Amino acid sequence: MANVKLAYKVENNLDEYITKEVGKRMAKTGIKVLQVDIMNEIADYCGVGFENIKRIKRNVSQPSLGVALKIADYFDEKVENIFKIS
């Protein structure tokens, strides 16, 4: 099978959404919340491993459509607000 270069690039704002969620929870509870905690919750919610979410967040790998939709659902956002195709 030949290597096929994709004509599009997917970028995400996942880091921004995770940071906002950390701030919301800290403001609500007064307890320190780490990004790692949120990322673990997302991984559990999506049924994937923590490392998978970590790679998606860093734009090292792209989520499947199902995972992208679940991530959007976790944040109660539209998928296109988190993932941008260019």
Secondary structure, 3 states (H helix, E strand, C coil): CCCCCCCCCEEECHHHHHHHHHHHHHHHHCCCCCHHHHHHHHHHHHCCCHHHHHHHHCCCCCCCHHHHHHHHHHCCCCHHHHEEEC
